Amino acid sequence: MTTEPVIIPPANFTDEDVVDWMEEKLSSIKVLGELNARREELVDKLAKLDAEIDKYTLKSAIQIQSE
């Protein structure tokens, strides 16, 4: 059997305060997950952009040879 965690709030916290605190934590976890997913998408896009920049850097290079 799994033991449930015990939350020991400050003396001036009501049950409603604890619920509000927990809801805020859960909301923050959700937002953090969304932000990490967006970050992953941007990292992928940045890698593709870097590859394209490399491609066109090579294509645009001019080599000059003196005699």
mmCIF file of the N, C-alpha and C atoms, coordinates in Angstrom:
data_MODEL
# 
_entry.id   MODEL 
# 
loop_
_atom_site.group_PDB 
_atom_site.id 
_atom_site.type_symbol 
_atom_site.label_atom_id 
_atom_site.label_alt_id 
_atom_site.label_comp_id 
_atom_site.label_asym_id 
_atom_site.label_entity_id 
_atom_site.label_seq_id 
_atom_site.pdbx_PDB_ins_code 
_atom_site.Cartn_x 
_atom_site.Cartn_y 
_atom_site.Cartn_z 
_atom_site.occupancy 
_atom_site.B_iso_or_equiv 
_atom_site.pdbx_formal_charge 
_atom_site.auth_seq_id 
_atom_site.auth_comp_id 
_atom_site.auth_asym_id 
_atom_site.auth_atom_id 
_atom_site.pdbx_PDB_model_num 
ATOM 1   N N  . MET A 1 1  ? 0.845  -1.192 0.000   1.00 0.00 ? 1  MET A N  1 
ATOM 2   C CA . MET A 1 1  ? 0.000  0.000  0.000   1.00 0.00 ? 1  MET A CA 1 
ATOM 3   C C  . MET A 1 1  ? 0.885  1.248  0.000   1.00 0.00 ? 1  MET A C  1 
ATOM 4   N N  . THR A 1 2  ? 0.475  2.236  -0.779  1.00 0.00 ? 2  THR A N  1 
ATOM 5   C CA . THR A 1 2  ? 1.235  3.480  -0.874  1.00 0.00 ? 2  THR A CA 1 
ATOM 6   C C  . THR A 1 2  ? 0.802  4.435  0.230   1.00 0.00 ? 2  THR A C  1 
ATOM 7   N N  . THR A 1 3  ? 1.771  5.043  0.863   1.00 0.00 ? 3  THR A N  1 
ATOM 8   C CA . THR A 1 3  ? 1.484  6.018  1.907   1.00 0.00 ? 3  THR A CA 1 
ATOM 9   C C  . THR A 1 3  ? 1.224  7.377  1.275   1.00 0.00 ? 3  THR A C  1 
ATOM 10  N N  . GLU A 1 4  ? 0.165  8.021  1.667   1.00 0.00 ? 4  GLU A N  1 
ATOM 11  C CA . GLU A 1 4  ? -0.159 9.361  1.162   1.00 0.00 ? 4  GLU A CA 1 
ATOM 12  C C  . GLU A 1 4  ? 0.763  10.383 1.827   1.00 0.00 ? 4  GLU A C  1 
ATOM 13  N N  . PRO A 1 5  ? 1.183  11.391 1.072   1.00 0.00 ? 5  PRO A N  1 
ATOM 14  C CA . PRO A 1 5  ? 2.022  12.433 1.676   1.00 0.00 ? 5  PRO A CA 1 
ATOM 15  C C  . PRO A 1 5  ? 1.207  13.258 2.678   1.00 0.00 ? 5  PRO A C  1 
ATOM 16  N N  . VAL A 1 6  ? 1.899  13.783 3.653   1.00 0.00 ? 6  VAL A N  1 
ATOM 17  C CA . VAL A 1 6  ? 1.257  14.620 4.662   1.00 0.00 ? 6  VAL A CA 1 
ATOM 18  C C  . VAL A 1 6  ? 1.759  16.052 4.473   1.00 0.00 ? 6  VAL A C  1 
ATOM 19  N N  . ILE A 1 7  ? 0.821  16.966 4.335   1.00 0.00 ? 7  ILE A N  1 
ATOM 20  C CA . ILE A 1 7  ? 1.162  18.378 4.205   1.00 0.00 ? 7  ILE A CA 1 
ATOM 21  C C  . ILE A 1 7  ? 0.905  19.037 5.545   1.00 0.00 ? 7  ILE A C  1 
ATOM 22  N N  . ILE A 1 8  ? 1.937  19.696 6.062   1.00 0.00 ? 8  ILE A N  1 
ATOM 23  C CA . ILE A 1 8  ? 1.789  20.391 7.336   1.00 0.00 ? 8  ILE A CA 1 
ATOM 24  C C  . ILE A 1 8  ? 1.860  21.891 7.035   1.00 0.00 ? 8  ILE A C  1 
ATOM 25  N N  . PRO A 1 9  ? 0.686  22.515 6.903   1.00 0.00 ? 9  PRO A N  1 
ATOM 26  C CA . PRO A 1 9  ? 0.650  23.943 6.553   1.00 0.00 ? 9  PRO A CA 1 
ATOM 27  C C  . PRO A 1 9  ? 0.955  24.811 7.778   1.00 0.00 ? 9  PRO A C  1 
ATOM 28  N N  . PRO A 1 10 ? 1.273  26.079 7.521   1.00 0.00 ? 10 PRO A N  1 
ATOM 29  C CA . PRO A 1 10 ? 1.441  27.013 8.636   1.00 0.00 ? 10 PRO A CA 1 
ATOM 30  C C  . PRO A 1 10 ? 0.157  27.078 9.474   1.00 0.00 ? 10 PRO A C  1 
ATOM 31  N N  . ALA A 1 11 ? 0.288  27.453 10.713  1.00 0.00 ? 11 ALA A N  1 
ATOM 32  C CA . ALA A 1 11 ? -0.840 27.458 11.651  1.00 0.00 ? 11 ALA A CA 1 
ATOM 33  C C  . ALA A 1 11 ? -2.012 28.307 11.161  1.00 0.00 ? 11 ALA A C  1 
ATOM 34  N N  . ASN A 1 12 ? -1.725 29.366 10.418  1.00 0.00 ? 12 ASN A N  1 
ATOM 35  C CA . ASN A 1 12 ? -2.800 30.279 9.991   1.00 0.00 ? 12 ASN A CA 1 
ATOM 36  C C  . ASN A 1 12 ? -3.442 29.872 8.673   1.00 0.00 ? 12 ASN A C  1 
ATOM 37  N N  . PHE A 1 13 ? -3.071 28.722 8.095   1.00 0.00 ? 13 PHE A N  1 
ATOM 38  C CA . PHE A 1 13 ? -3.664 28.241 6.848   1.00 0.00 ? 13 PHE A CA 1 
ATOM 39  C C  . PHE A 1 13 ? -4.955 27.493 7.133   1.00 0.00 ? 13 PHE A C  1 
ATOM 40  N N  . THR A 1 14 ? -5.965 27.810 6.324   1.00 0.00 ? 14 THR A N  1 
ATOM 41  C CA . THR A 1 14 ? -7.210 27.050 6.397   1.00 0.00 ? 14 THR A CA 1 
ATOM 42  C C  . THR A 1 14 ? -7.135 25.941 5.345   1.00 0.00 ? 14 THR A C  1 
ATOM 43  N N  . ASP A 1 15 ? -8.103 25.040 5.368   1.00 0.00 ? 15 ASP A N  1 
ATOM 44  C CA . ASP A 1 15 ? -8.159 24.003 4.334   1.00 0.00 ? 15 ASP A CA 1 
ATOM 45  C C  . ASP A 1 15 ? -8.258 24.640 2.950   1.00 0.00 ? 15 ASP A C  1 
ATOM 46  N N  . GLU A 1 16 ? -9.032 25.720 2.872   1.00 0.00 ? 16 GLU A N  1 
ATOM 47  C CA . GLU A 1 16 ? -9.183 26.430 1.596   1.00 0.00 ? 16 GLU A CA 1 
ATOM 48  C C  . GLU A 1 16 ? -7.849 27.011 1.134   1.00 0.00 ? 16 GLU A C  1 
ATOM 49  N N  . ASP A 1 17 ? -7.044 27.521 2.068   1.00 0.00 ? 17 ASP A N  1 
ATOM 50  C CA . ASP A 1 17 ? -5.720 28.038 1.727   1.00 0.00 ? 17 ASP A CA 1 
ATOM 51  C C  . ASP A 1 17 ? -4.832 26.930 1.156   1.00 0.00 ? 17 ASP A C  1 
ATOM 52  N N  . VAL A 1 18 ? -4.916 25.751 1.748   1.00 0.00 ? 18 VAL A N  1 
ATOM 53  C CA . VAL A 1 18 ? -4.122 24.616 1.273   1.00 0.00 ? 18 VAL A CA 1 
ATOM 54  C C  . VAL A 1 18 ? -4.574 24.212 -0.133  1.00 0.00 ? 18 VAL A C  1 
ATOM 55  N N  . VAL A 1 19 ? -5.876 24.171 -0.362  1.00 0.00 ? 19 VAL A N  1 
ATOM 56  C CA . VAL A 1 19 ? -6.408 23.823 -1.683  1.00 0.00 ? 19 VAL A CA 1 
ATOM 57  C C  . VAL A 1 19 ? -5.953 24.862 -2.711  1.00 0.00 ? 19 VAL A C  1 
ATOM 58  N N  . ASP A 1 20 ? -6.041 26.144 -2.363  1.00 0.00 ? 20 ASP A N  1 
ATOM 59  C CA . ASP A 1 20 ? -5.591 27.204 -3.277  1.00 0.00 ? 20 ASP A CA 1 
ATOM 60  C C  . ASP A 1 20 ? -4.105 27.044 -3.598  1.00 0.00 ? 20 ASP A C  1 
ATOM 61  N N  . TRP A 1 21 ? -3.302 26.745 -2.583  1.00 0.00 ? 21 TRP A N  1 
ATOM 62  C CA . TRP A 1 21 ? -1.862 26.550 -2.762  1.00 0.00 ? 21 TRP A CA 1 
ATOM 63  C C  . TRP A 1 21 ? -1.595 25.366 -3.689  1.00 0.00 ? 21 TRP A C  1 
ATOM 64  N N  . MET A 1 22 ? -2.326 24.273 -3.475  1.00 0.00 ? 22 MET A N  1 
ATOM 65  C CA . MET A 1 22 ? -2.148 23.087 -4.310  1.00 0.00 ? 22 MET A CA 1 
ATOM 66  C C  . MET A 1 22 ? -2.578 23.355 -5.751  1.00 0.00 ? 22 MET A C  1 
ATOM 67  N N  . GLU A 1 23 ? -3.683 24.063 -5.929  1.00 0.00 ? 23 GLU A N  1 
ATOM 68  C CA . GLU A 1 23 ? -4.144 24.394 -7.280  1.00 0.00 ? 23 GLU A CA 1 
ATOM 69  C C  . GLU A 1 23 ? -3.136 25.274 -8.002  1.00 0.00 ? 23 GLU A C  1 
ATOM 70  N N  . GLU A 1 24 ? -2.527 26.216 -7.272  1.00 0.00 ? 24 GLU A N  1 
ATOM 71  C CA . GLU A 1 24 ? -1.509 27.077 -7.880  1.00 0.00 ? 24 GLU A CA 1 
ATOM 72  C C  . GLU A 1 24 ? -0.287 26.247 -8.290  1.00 0.00 ? 24 GLU A C  1 
ATOM 73  N N  . LYS A 1 25 ? 0.111  25.305 -7.451  1.00 0.00 ? 25 LYS A N  1 
ATOM 74  C CA . LYS A 1 25 ? 1.237  24.428 -7.787  1.00 0.00 ? 25 LYS A CA 1 
ATOM 75  C C  . LYS A 1 25 ? 0.921  23.598 -9.032  1.00 0.00 ? 25 LYS A C  1 
ATOM 76  N N  . LEU A 1 26 ? -0.270 23.007 -9.083  1.00 0.00 ? 26 LEU A N  1 
ATOM 77  C CA . LEU A 1 26 ? -0.665 22.196 -10.235 1.00 0.00 ? 26 LEU A CA 1 
ATOM 78  C C  . LEU A 1 26 ? -0.729 23.025 -11.510 1.00 0.00 ? 26 LEU A C  1 
ATOM 79  N N  . SER A 1 27 ? -1.230 24.244 -11.390 1.00 0.00 ? 27 SER A N  1 
ATOM 80  C CA . SER A 1 27 ? -1.294 25.142 -12.540 1.00 0.00 ? 27 SER A CA 1 
ATOM 81  C C  . SER A 1 27 ? 0.115  25.466 -13.036 1.00 0.00 ? 27 SER A C  1 
ATOM 82  N N  . SER A 1 28 ? 1.020  25.716 -12.102 1.00 0.00 ? 28 SER A N  1 
ATOM 83  C CA . SER A 1 28 ? 2.403  26.030 -12.471 1.00 0.00 ? 28 SER A CA 1 
ATOM 84  C C  . SER A 1 28 ? 3.079  24.842 -13.143 1.00 0.00 ? 28 SER A C  1 
ATOM 85  N N  . ILE A 1 29 ? 2.798  23.631 -12.680 1.00 0.00 ? 29 ILE A N  1 
ATOM 86  C CA . ILE A 1 29 ? 3.357  22.425 -13.291 1.00 0.00 ? 29 ILE A CA 1 
ATOM 87  C C  . ILE A 1 29 ? 2.865  22.302 -14.728 1.00 0.00 ? 29 ILE A C  1 
ATOM 88  N N  . LYS A 1 30 ? 1.577  22.576 -14.942 1.00 0.00 ? 30 LYS A N  1 
ATOM 89  C CA . LYS A 1 30 ? 1.007  22.505 -16.292 1.00 0.00 ? 30 LYS A CA 1 
ATOM 90  C C  . LYS A 1 30 ? 1.665  23.532 -17.207 1.00 0.00 ? 30 LYS A C  1 
ATOM 91  N N  . VAL A 1 31 ? 1.787  24.763 -16.727 1.00 0.00 ? 31 VAL A N  1 
ATOM 92  C CA . VAL A 1 31 ? 2.394  25.823 -17.533 1.00 0.00 ? 31 VAL A CA 1 
ATOM 93  C C  . VAL A 1 31 ? 3.851  25.469 -17.836 1.00 0.00 ? 31 VAL A C  1 
ATOM 94  N N  . LEU A 1 32 ? 4.572  24.945 -16.852 1.00 0.00 ? 32 LEU A N  1 
ATOM 95  C CA . LEU A 1 32 ? 5.962  24.563 -17.059 1.00 0.00 ? 32 LEU A CA 1 
ATOM 96  C C  . LEU A 1 32 ? 6.075  23.493 -18.149 1.00 0.00 ? 32 LEU A C  1 
ATOM 97  N N  . GLY A 1 33 ? 5.181  22.536 -18.142 1.00 0.00 ? 33 GLY A N  1 
ATOM 98  C CA . GLY A 1 33 ? 5.173  21.512 -19.191 1.00 0.00 ? 33 GLY A CA 1 
ATOM 99  C C  . GLY A 1 33 ? 4.955  22.121 -20.565 1.00 0.00 ? 33 GLY A C  1 
ATOM 100 N N  . GLU A 1 34 ? 4.019  23.064 -20.652 1.00 0.00 ? 34 GLU A N  1 
ATOM 101 C CA . GLU A 1 34 ? 3.747  23.732 -21.931 1.00 0.00 ? 34 GLU A CA 1 
ATOM 102 C C  . GLU A 1 34 ? 4.946  24.549 -22.392 1.00 0.00 ? 34 GLU A C  1 
ATOM 103 N N  . LEU A 1 35 ? 5.587  25.238 -21.461 1.00 0.00 ? 35 LEU A N  1 
ATOM 104 C CA . LEU A 1 35 ? 6.757  26.045 -21.808 1.00 0.00 ? 35 LEU A CA 1 
ATOM 105 C C  . LEU A 1 35 ? 7.904  25.164 -22.287 1.00 0.00 ? 35 LEU A C  1 
ATOM 106 N N  . ASN A 1 36 ? 8.103  24.031 -21.628 1.00 0.00 ? 36 ASN A N  1 
ATOM 107 C CA . ASN A 1 36 ? 9.161  23.116 -22.057 1.00 0.00 ? 36 ASN A CA 1 
ATOM 108 C C  . ASN A 1 36 ? 8.877  22.548 -23.444 1.00 0.00 ? 36 ASN A C  1 
ATOM 109 N N  . ALA A 1 37 ? 7.610  22.275 -23.742 1.00 0.00 ? 37 ALA A N  1 
ATOM 110 C CA . ALA A 1 37 ? 7.240  21.782 -25.073 1.00 0.00 ? 37 ALA A CA 1 
ATOM 111 C C  . ALA A 1 37 ? 7.505  22.859 -26.123 1.00 0.00 ? 37 ALA A C  1 
ATOM 112 N N  . ARG A 1 38 ? 7.143  24.088 -25.818 1.00 0.00 ? 38 ARG A N  1 
ATOM 113 C CA . ARG A 1 38 ? 7.406  25.200 -26.749 1.00 0.00 ? 38 ARG A CA 1 
ATOM 114 C C  . ARG A 1 38 ? 8.897  25.388 -26.953 1.00 0.00 ? 38 ARG A C  1 
ATOM 115 N N  . ARG A 1 39 ? 9.676  25.261 -25.866 1.00 0.00 ? 39 ARG A N  1 
ATOM 116 C CA . ARG A 1 39 ? 11.129 25.398 -25.954 1.00 0.00 ? 39 ARG A CA 1 
ATOM 117 C C  . ARG A 1 39 ? 11.695 24.332 -26.883 1.00 0.00 ? 39 ARG A C  1 
ATOM 118 N N  . GLU A 1 40 ? 11.228 23.105 -26.743 1.00 0.00 ? 40 GLU A N  1 
ATOM 119 C CA . GLU A 1 40 ? 11.708 22.006 -27.590 1.00 0.00 ? 40 GLU A CA 1 
ATOM 120 C C  . GLU A 1 40 ? 11.431 22.296 -29.058 1.00 0.00 ? 40 GLU A C  1 
ATOM 121 N N  . GLU A 1 41 ? 10.235 22.820 -29.351 1.00 0.00 ? 41 GLU A N  1 
ATOM 122 C CA . GLU A 1 41 ? 9.898  23.183 -30.728 1.00 0.00 ? 41 GLU A CA 1 
ATOM 123 C C  . GLU A 1 41 ? 10.832 24.271 -31.254 1.00 0.00 ? 41 GLU A C  1 
ATOM 124 N N  . LEU A 1 42 ? 11.105 25.270 -30.417 1.00 0.00 ? 42 LEU A N  1 
ATOM 125 C CA . LEU A 1 42 ? 11.979 26.369 -30.841 1.00 0.00 ? 42 LEU A CA 1 
ATOM 126 C C  . LEU A 1 42 ? 13.414 25.891 -31.038 1.00 0.00 ? 42 LEU A C  1 
ATOM 127 N N  . VAL A 1 43 ? 13.880 24.988 -30.190 1.00 0.00 ? 43 VAL A N  1 
ATOM 128 C CA . VAL A 1 43 ? 15.229 24.439 -30.344 1.00 0.00 ? 43 VAL A CA 1 
ATOM 129 C C  . VAL A 1 43 ? 15.330 23.692 -31.666 1.00 0.00 ? 43 VAL A C  1 
ATOM 130 N N  . ASP A 1 44 ? 14.294 22.914 -32.007 1.00 0.00 ? 44 ASP A N  1 
ATOM 131 C CA . ASP A 1 44 ? 14.280 22.205 -33.293 1.00 0.00 ? 44 ASP A CA 1 
ATOM 132 C C  . ASP A 1 44 ? 14.300 23.189 -34.462 1.00 0.00 ? 44 ASP A C  1 
ATOM 133 N N  . LYS A 1 45 ? 13.489 24.235 -34.374 1.00 0.00 ? 45 LYS A N  1 
ATOM 134 C CA . LYS A 1 45 ? 13.455 25.235 -35.444 1.00 0.00 ? 45 LYS A CA 1 
ATOM 135 C C  . LYS A 1 45 ? 14.805 25.947 -35.556 1.00 0.00 ? 45 LYS A C  1 
ATOM 136 N N  . LEU A 1 46 ? 15.426 26.224 -34.418 1.00 0.00 ? 46 LEU A N  1 
ATOM 137 C CA . LEU A 1 46 ? 16.725 26.896 -34.431 1.00 0.00 ? 46 LEU A CA 1 
ATOM 138 C C  . LEU A 1 46 ? 17.791 26.008 -35.068 1.00 0.00 ? 46 LEU A C  1 
ATOM 139 N N  . ALA A 1 47 ? 17.749 24.707 -34.796 1.00 0.00 ? 47 ALA A N  1 
ATOM 140 C CA . ALA A 1 47 ? 18.707 23.782 -35.410 1.00 0.00 ? 47 ALA A CA 1 
ATOM 141 C C  . ALA A 1 47 ? 18.532 23.773 -36.921 1.00 0.00 ? 47 ALA A C  1 
ATOM 142 N N  . LYS A 1 48 ? 17.292 23.776 -37.395 1.00 0.00 ? 48 LYS A N  1 
ATOM 143 C CA . LYS A 1 48 ? 17.033 23.812 -38.839 1.00 0.00 ? 48 LYS A CA 1 
ATOM 144 C C  . LYS A 1 48 ? 17.516 25.132 -39.447 1.00 0.00 ? 48 LYS A C  1 
ATOM 145 N N  . LEU A 1 49 ? 17.288 26.222 -38.725 1.00 0.00 ? 49 LEU A N  1 
ATOM 146 C CA . LEU A 1 49 ? 17.745 27.527 -39.209 1.00 0.00 ? 49 LEU A CA 1 
ATOM 147 C C  . LEU A 1 49 ? 19.267 27.573 -39.262 1.00 0.00 ? 49 LEU A C  1 
ATOM 148 N N  . ASP A 1 50 ? 19.927 27.038 -38.249 1.00 0.00 ? 50 ASP A N  1 
ATOM 149 C CA . ASP A 1 50 ? 21.394 26.999 -38.248 1.00 0.00 ? 50 ASP A CA 1 
ATOM 150 C C  . ASP A 1 50 ? 21.918 26.197 -39.440 1.00 0.00 ? 50 ASP A C  1 
ATOM 151 N N  . ALA A 1 51 ? 21.268 25.072 -39.747 1.00 0.00 ? 51 ALA A N  1 
ATOM 152 C CA . ALA A 1 51 ? 21.678 24.255 -40.894 1.00 0.00 ? 51 ALA A CA 1 
ATOM 153 C C  . ALA A 1 51 ? 21.495 25.020 -42.196 1.00 0.00 ? 51 ALA A C  1 
ATOM 154 N N  . GLU A 1 52 ? 20.400 25.756 -42.305 1.00 0.00 ? 52 GLU A N  1 
ATOM 155 C CA . GLU A 1 52 ? 20.150 26.549 -43.513 1.00 0.00 ? 52 GLU A CA 1 
ATOM 156 C C  . GLU A 1 52 ? 21.170 27.681 -43.644 1.00 0.00 ? 52 GLU A C  1 
ATOM 157 N N  . ILE A 1 53 ? 21.508 28.308 -42.531 1.00 0.00 ? 53 ILE A N  1 
ATOM 158 C CA . ILE A 1 53 ? 22.532 29.366 -42.547 1.00 0.00 ? 53 ILE A CA 1 
ATOM 159 C C  . ILE A 1 53 ? 23.869 28.783 -42.998 1.00 0.00 ? 53 ILE A C  1 
ATOM 160 N N  . ASP A 1 54 ? 24.226 27.617 -42.480 1.00 0.00 ? 54 ASP A N  1 
ATOM 161 C CA . ASP A 1 54 ? 25.477 26.967 -42.893 1.00 0.00 ? 54 ASP A CA 1 
ATOM 162 C C  . ASP A 1 54 ? 25.470 26.674 -44.387 1.00 0.00 ? 54 ASP A C  1 
ATOM 163 N N  . LYS A 1 55 ? 24.349 26.162 -44.873 1.00 0.00 ? 55 LYS A N  1 
ATOM 164 C CA . LYS A 1 55 ? 24.220 25.833 -46.302 1.00 0.00 ? 55 LYS A CA 1 
ATOM 165 C C  . LYS A 1 55 ? 24.459 27.069 -47.159 1.00 0.00 ? 55 LYS A C  1 
ATOM 166 N N  . TYR A 1 56 ? 23.796 28.162 -46.828 1.00 0.00 ? 56 TYR A N  1 
ATOM 167 C CA . TYR A 1 56 ? 23.910 29.358 -47.652 1.00 0.00 ? 56 TYR A CA 1 
ATOM 168 C C  . TYR A 1 56 ? 25.215 30.105 -47.408 1.00 0.00 ? 56 TYR A C  1 
ATOM 169 N N  . THR A 1 57 ? 25.832 29.904 -46.273 1.00 0.00 ? 57 THR A N  1 
ATOM 170 C CA . THR A 1 57 ? 27.166 30.467 -46.045 1.00 0.00 ? 57 THR A CA 1 
ATOM 171 C C  . THR A 1 57 ? 28.148 29.813 -46.994 1.00 0.00 ? 57 THR A C  1 
ATOM 172 N N  . LEU A 1 58 ? 28.053 28.481 -47.126 1.00 0.00 ? 58 LEU A N  1 
ATOM 173 C CA . LEU A 1 58 ? 28.928 27.762 -48.055 1.00 0.00 ? 58 LEU A CA 1 
ATOM 174 C C  . LEU A 1 58 ? 28.620 28.137 -49.506 1.00 0.00 ? 58 LEU A C  1 
ATOM 175 N N  . LYS A 1 59 ? 27.334 28.237 -49.843 1.00 0.00 ? 59 LYS A N  1 
ATOM 176 C CA . LYS A 1 59 ? 26.949 28.551 -51.220 1.00 0.00 ? 59 LYS A CA 1 
ATOM 177 C C  . LYS A 1 59 ? 27.343 29.973 -51.621 1.00 0.00 ? 59 LYS A C  1 
ATOM 178 N N  . SER A 1 60 ? 27.436 30.868 -50.649 1.00 0.00 ? 60 SER A N  1 
ATOM 179 C CA . SER A 1 60 ? 27.723 32.266 -50.976 1.00 0.00 ? 60 SER A CA 1 
ATOM 180 C C  . SER A 1 60 ? 29.202 32.623 -50.860 1.00 0.00 ? 60 SER A C  1 
ATOM 181 N N  . ALA A 1 61 ? 30.007 31.680 -50.424 1.00 0.00 ? 61 ALA A N  1 
ATOM 182 C CA . ALA A 1 61 ? 31.430 31.963 -50.247 1.00 0.00 ? 61 ALA A CA 1 
ATOM 183 C C  . ALA A 1 61 ? 32.108 32.209 -51.603 1.00 0.00 ? 61 ALA A C  1 
ATOM 184 N N  . ILE A 1 62 ? 33.004 33.141 -51.600 1.00 0.00 ? 62 ILE A N  1 
ATOM 185 C CA . ILE A 1 62 ? 33.770 33.467 -52.806 1.00 0.00 ? 62 ILE A CA 1 
ATOM 186 C C  . ILE A 1 62 ? 35.234 33.181 -52.494 1.00 0.00 ? 62 ILE A C  1 
ATOM 187 N N  . GLN A 1 63 ? 35.859 32.390 -53.341 1.00 0.00 ? 63 GLN A N  1 
ATOM 188 C CA . GLN A 1 63 ? 37.275 32.100 -53.187 1.00 0.00 ? 63 GLN A CA 1 
ATOM 189 C C  . GLN A 1 63 ? 38.039 32.861 -54.238 1.00 0.00 ? 63 GLN A C  1 
ATOM 190 N N  . ILE A 1 64 ? 39.040 33.578 -53.813 1.00 0.00 ? 64 ILE A N  1 
ATOM 191 C CA . ILE A 1 64 ? 39.874 34.349 -54.734 1.00 0.00 ? 64 ILE A CA 1 
ATOM 192 C C  . ILE A 1 64 ? 41.291 33.800 -54.640 1.00 0.00 ? 64 ILE A C  1 
ATOM 193 N N  . GLN A 1 65 ? 41.827 33.487 -55.813 1.00 0.00 ? 65 GLN A N  1 
ATOM 194 C CA . GLN A 1 65 ? 43.183 32.955 -55.856 1.00 0.00 ? 65 GLN A CA 1 
ATOM 195 C C  . GLN A 1 65 ? 44.045 33.933 -56.626 1.00 0.00 ? 65 GLN A C  1 
ATOM 196 N N  . SER A 1 66 ? 45.125 34.316 -56.021 1.00 0.00 ? 66 SER A N  1 
ATOM 197 C CA . SER A 1 66 ? 46.030 35.226 -56.734 1.00 0.00 ? 66 SER A CA 1 
ATOM 198 C C  . SER A 1 66 ? 47.041 34.410 -57.532 1.00 0.00 ? 66 SER A C  1 
ATOM 199 N N  . GLU A 1 67 ? 47.580 35.036 -58.555 1.00 0.00 ? 67 GLU A N  1 
ATOM 200 C CA . GLU A 1 67 ? 48.521 34.318 -59.437 1.00 0.00 ? 67 GLU A CA 1 
ATOM 201 C C  . GLU A 1 67 ? 49.900 34.302 -58.890 1.00 0.00 ? 67 GLU A C  1 
# 
